[in-house]
Amino acid sequence: MTNITWMFFDLDSSPMWQLIKQIKRILHISKQTNSEELAKWRLPPPPIRGDGEMGRWGDGEMRAEEDLSFLEISSQPVGSDPQEEQRGKGDKGGKGDKEDKEDRGDKEVKDIQQPPEEQDIPHAQETLINSSPSSPASSASPSSPSPQSPSQLLPADVDQLDIEELTEDIIMQELKQSQHESDNKSQFGQLPNHNQGNGSSKKSKTELAADLNQQLKSDRQWLFNLASQMREVDKLQNLCKLIVTKLHEYLQVDRALIYRFQAHNVGTVVAESMNTGYTPSLGEFLQINAFGAEHQQDYKEKPVIVLNDISQTVLTPHQLQLLERFQVQASLSLPIWLGEELWGLLVVQQCSLPRQWQEAEIMLLSHITTELALNLQPLEFSNRRQELAKQEVILGQILEKTQPSSDTYTALANLAQELRQYYRADRVAFYRFYPDWSGEFIAESVAAGWNEVLKQQHEDASLTAKERINYDRCIIKDLGSAPNPDVTDTILKETQGGSYFQGKQLKQVDDIYAAGFSDCYIAALEKYQARAYMVAPIFYGDQLWGLVGVYQNSGPRRWQETESLLLSIVGNRISTILKQLDYLFQLQTQSEQLQKESEQDRLLNKIVERILQSSEGETIFQTTVREVRRFLNADRVAVLQFNPHSNHGEGKFIAEDVQVGYNSALSAQVKDHCFGENMAQLYLQGRHWACSDIYQTELPDCHIEILAKFQVRANLVTPLIKGDQLWGLLCIHQCGDSREWQPSEIAFAKQIARQFSLNFQKLKYTEQLQLQSEQIARSAEGERIAATVLDKLRNTAGTSNFLQSVTRIIRQQLKCDRVAVYRFNPDGSGEYIVESMSQTWVPLVGATLEPDYLQQTQGGRYRHHETLAVDDIHQDVCEGLAEFLEKFEIKAFITVPIFQGEKLWGLLSAHQNSGPRHWNVAEVSMLAQIGRQFLATLQQAEYLEQLTQVAESERLAFRMIQRIRQTSDTGSVFQSVTQEVRQRIKCDRIAVYRFSEDWSGTFVAESVASDWVKLVNSESPKVWEDSYLQEHRGGQYRENESLVVDDIYQAGFSDCYLELLEQFQ
């Protein structure tokens, strides 16, 4: 009968032609490069429409270039024969080149007859054998491959140019050869009314496409009808029977069955439909390898396991034995997923002869597994709920018979007794894990004549916790883990419970000698005399608490599903009981803890109140350590204070309370430089140290020696922090024995240390307040003194008198060695203009000041209104400035700025030359206040001086006027007046010039200092002609205006007038 495959369409006109060419090119190149990659190309199933019609790949509306993304890579099928593929590669010839190129133009597909050994291109359905619908993703499995584009399907070393080099003649040859293989091998998809024979019959391409579409439609309609019937079934057994019966008939296979997992990698055939004459498998308890896979994990990695011919497939002897037992020649199995759980397998088998399973068959089975999973979920839930209800009743009856006990282990032993009687088993035991994942049997009920494991585990080293868990690595390996056989540590300890914890699943073994266990684990089970067993985990919350096991020692035992379900319920119920017991224990513990915390809070509040009321550190330390030691029942509580200059390497105990019989550490000097170098910063960051036994901890020998001097065995240490410095340590010692410090005790010690630290801050804050108060008082005192000084100076007239007075009064008030005033010049340089010294010191006035730092920095800090007080020049200033000050014997100084508005006018300094001196706030404040009002007072003195001068000048003028009025001798009057005025003004010359009628004139009287030229000559008066005065008839003087010139050379006079004035010198 002619095989209808998806490839045969009207190749010259169908829109699928370009797609088929691409596929065959990819297959051809893949086969040339890597034979294993050839089996990795597949097409998805055709789309299913709601009316049961199967969509067509080759419909005219679809173009090959529109979408190639449905091509994707699958895993290598299980059961494929690598040797046969290699032979196929080696036998490949160039048969395709012999085809007549005119075949592409005659609009027909011709059958090519070739001997089997000459066929080198496998047909497409063998090449695309694996499809994605049967993968776990189809049934809500965790993983599913993503479609890939054609470019992603090409091998990495295949260039697009290589593909193009394949001629369409070769492609046509491959397609026709593939059709020939399909005609000989396919047993599925046979259509009625098709000719059978050796390939001589011919059909038009249109008829072939129509036949294919009809077959796909028939498959879809059959699947739709089966799905409808499946939805009407309300029992699991009937549902499975329906599926295998329909598949057996429709696919014309020798056997169809459904296999359900009972444990890991083992299960039972729950439904079967088969031809007569073959060995039935219904109800058989089989391992998963009977269907081609080794583990359940294989079905997560491969969506389908295909065995076309067991004689041509690499199988283990055990697999081959199982398949031959049921006369299987070919097998096809797909997983049935319920969520993430692998529930079972859907299997079809051919027993009469090998069979090439087609892609369409795989897709059909995949759709059935999906529909089956959807129908299984409510049925499984209903069955599970009913069975759970039954087992809950049975467990309730068992618990009613169990003798109660307040002791957990006794209660579990009583429960083990009742469970053993119900199961009619030889042993029921409870095993408990410890925090490090070691453990031991804690309760057991054993029938007469068998060993008691509870006693035996203490006598037999092979049954100790470590040895036993070493054996558990074997069962974990059997259950799917992958332990390293070279590891000697315990597996459950390493994996924190192994698969029991990871899967929370019950383990059951019907016969330890048939379970494939390693010799080490069988040896362990033989110690228990176990032949079959079930083990269920006991969880406490999310933690694996222990195991409950039921053992049959007399021989193998087929554990029933109801028995394993009951044991699972027992494990869960024990978890609840443990929670209740733990809850009661926690209530009792919490009650005790609350009582202790209440006492702790009362003591802490008492200590805090005392600390807040205390202003003496050592007194409060002594009181506190006594109360803390009594509350914690420790042997010693002490306070260690570090030496401030030791970098935390030295210190002494300043407070202690110690139990009678132990050495006192009070006043003992402690030197531990390792602590200062390595640990001080950690304690400063808040670290605490709690050691239960110093000899069981990796402490440095030097540190252990120090602790041993004080008989310390266990210690608790918390830091005492003062500001940002590690001030000391609060040490709590246990000397008589080791001690596990409880979290509440550690928290209490940290709170006490924190209160001490807060007390440090309180004392520091109090000191700061006191200091600030003193500074404010001293500052006020300094300002008061400054006001007194300034009041004295306000009555001083004259700049010179003021400067001498102010420096003298300030020096006397400060009782310092020198007070000096420095004045800046316009260019930024300056000089000391006045100073007052207590004795003969190196003078500053008139001294050369080099380097002139103030000129370079434009007054330095002083131009920012800053004051500088230095107690010791060798400690507080740079080396260069210290050397400069040493030249003038200065050892300490205060310097304040003097401002004239916003301009820095000068500096006021007080010096101590006899030695360093601490300047207090009042002294600095006084000098600063004087500096701020210095110029104002100086200006006032200058103003008073000016007023005095004006008054004297007015009195002098009045006297002169009176004298002139009272005498007629003007010559003598002028001479007398000039003399008095020159002396008053303190100038070099005073002269009287008289104008003539022509506005020339002569000097008629003068008073001139010695060494200057006299302008008046009574014997021969000289007429002085001033062209300007003559021309302007007296100029501005005629208008009663005065002329004042500070510098004749800066007044802009003409050269001739300068020559005239130069004659007057």
Buried (B, 14 or more C-beta within 10 A) or exposed (E): BBBBBBBBBBBEEBBBBEBBBBBBBBBBBBBBBEBEBBBBBBBBBBEBEEEBBBBBBBEEEBEBEEEBEBBBBBBBBBBBBEEBBEEBBEEBEEBBEEBEEEBBEEEEBBBBEBEEEEBBBBBBBBBBBBBBBBBBBBBBBEEEEEBBEBEEBBBEEBEEEBBEEBEBBBBBBBBBBBBBBBBEBBBBBBBEEBEEEEBEEEBEBEEBBEBBBBBBBBBBBBBBEBBEEBEEBEEBEBBBBBBBBBBBEBBBBBBBBBBBBBBBBBBBBBBBBBEEEBEEBBEBEBBBBBBBBEEBEBBBEBBBBBBBBBEEBEBEEEBBEBBEEBBBBBBBBBBBBBEEEBBBBBBBBBBEEBBBBBBBBBBBBBBBBBBBBBBBBEBBEEEEEEBBEEBEEBBEEBBEEBEEEEEBEEBBBBBBBBBBBBBEBBBBBBBBBEEEBBBBBBBBBBBEEBBEBBEBBEEEEBBBBBBBBBBBBBBBBBBBBEBEEEEEEBBBBBBBBBBBBBBBBBBBBBEBEEBEBBEEBBEBBEBBBBBBBBBBBBBBEEEBBBBBBBBBBEEEBEBEEEBBBBBBBBBBBBBEBBEEBBEEEEEEEEEEBEEBBEEBEEBBEEBBEBBEEBEEBEEBBBBBBBBBBEBBEBBBBBBBBBBEEEEBBBBBBBBBBBBEEBEEBBEBEBBBEBBBEEBBEBBBEEEBBBBBBBEEEEBEEEBEEBBEEBBBBBBBBBBBBBEEEBBBBBBBBBBEEEBEBEEEBBEBBBBBBBBBBBBBEBBEEEEEEEEEEEBEEBBEBBBBBBBEBBEEBBEBBBBEBBBBBBBBBBBEBBEBBBBBBBBBEEEBEBBBBBBBBBEEBEEBEEEEBEEEBBBEEEBBEBBEBEBBBBBBBEEBBEEEBBEBBEEBBBBBBBBBBBBBEEEBBBBBBBBBBBEBBEBBBBBBBBBBBBBBBBBEBBEBBBEBBEEEBEEEEEEBBEEBEEBBEEEEEBEEBBBBBBBBBBEBEEEBBBBBBEBEEEBBBBBBBBBBEEEEEEBBEEEEEEEBEBEBBBEEEBBEBEEEEEEEEEEEEEEEBEEEBEEBBEEBE
